[in-house]
Amino acid sequence: MIHLRIYIAGDNLSAAALENLRNVMGDDAKLEVVDVRGDPEIARENGVIAIPTLERISPGPRRRVIGDLNDPDALRRFIGI
């Protein structure tokens, strides 16, 4: 199964990125949502430097995309679906 983690900041742009991601992935992936406003230390520990950051945890290798998550085709390619 595909395992993704998205780091957001709880603002409207992050909410839009999250909604777009959920629309693209459907039930094809597990998604963890990390709101860095509530837990900024986790962002530092994981080297997150910008929001939103989408990380594909598995299948490996780990990959990240930072910033604009509005292109559904680009998201599908990144996720691998």
Phi, psi and omega in degrees: 000146177282133180239120181240153173226131177242131176260123181231172179240014175074006180269179183297320179296319178293321179297320178294319178297318180296315179297316179298317179299314179298322178296321182288314188278337182055230179259015185276359185207155171270135182235124171260135178247124179243114176269108186291344175293325180275338182213070183296335182296323180297325177295314179298315181300328183259009175070027179281123184248348181210157182236138355281150172236128177250128181240129172267112183276315177213151000290153182289171357285157178298140179221156178226149168231136185240135174099231189298118178243032185266349182268106183301321180294319178295321178296317179300317178297316180297314182290324181094031178242000000 
